[in-house]
Amino acid sequence: MKKINPIILIVIVLVGGFFAFKIMSFLGCYVRLEDAERCWKLTAW
């Protein structure tokens, strides 16, 4: 098995964490407001 470059691994973790944070923010907003379009605008930008 080839060893993964540590820099590539850090980038993957950061990007994955960023998208996980965006998804959790959207879901939390949707649970409170129940307005998907408004929540999408708030969390996407």
C-alpha positions as CSV (number, residue, x, y, z in Angstrom):
1,M,0.0,0.0,0.0
2,K,1.3,3.4,-1.0
3,K,1.8,5.9,1.7
4,I,-0.3,9.1,1.4
5,N,1.5,12.4,1.3
6,P,0.8,14.2,4.6
7,I,0.0,17.5,2.8
8,I,-2.6,15.8,0.6
9,L,-4.1,14.2,3.7
10,I,-4.3,17.6,5.5
11,V,-6.0,19.2,2.4
12,I,-8.6,16.3,2.2
13,V,-9.4,16.7,6.0
14,L,-9.8,20.4,5.7
15,V,-12.0,20.3,2.6
16,G,-14.1,17.5,4.1
17,G,-14.5,19.4,7.4
18,F,-15.5,22.5,5.5
19,F,-18.3,20.7,3.7
20,A,-19.4,18.8,6.8
21,F,-19.7,22.2,8.6
22,K,-21.7,23.7,5.7
23,I,-24.1,20.7,5.8
24,M,-24.5,20.8,9.5
25,S,-25.1,24.6,9.4
26,F,-27.8,24.1,6.7
27,L,-29.5,21.3,8.6
28,G,-29.5,23.3,11.9
29,C,-30.9,26.3,10.1
30,Y,-33.6,24.2,8.3
31,V,-34.7,22.6,11.6
32,R,-35.2,26.1,13.2
33,L,-36.7,28.0,10.3
34,E,-38.1,25.3,8.0
35,D,-37.3,27.4,5.0
36,A,-34.9,25.6,2.8
37,E,-34.4,28.4,0.2
38,R,-33.5,31.0,2.9
39,C,-31.2,28.6,4.7
40,W,-29.5,27.7,1.4
41,K,-28.7,31.4,0.8
42,L,-27.4,31.8,4.4
43,T,-25.2,28.8,4.4
44,A,-24.0,28.8,0.8
45,W,-22.5,32.3,0.9
